[in-house]
Amino acid sequence: MAEAKSRAAWDHTASILALVANIHRDPKKSRPFVPADFHPHERRKQHPAKVGIVALKSIFVDRGGP
């Protein structure tokens, strides 16, 4: 029941956020927003960026601290 209430509240909030974002977006530079873009229960699966092990080495090993 708690999840259903949370979903219902987010349905309303996500719709309002999409409306406001579409009002302020530049139609030539971006696509229209939909409520699912702002709804945490409806997140689309995002594929992680594919980077090699070299990226991790540059972040954690070659930090160049003081």
Secondary structure, DSSP 8 states (H G I E B T S, - for coil): -HHHHHHHHHHHHHHHHHHHHHHHS-TTTS----GGGT-GGG----------HHHHHHHHT-----
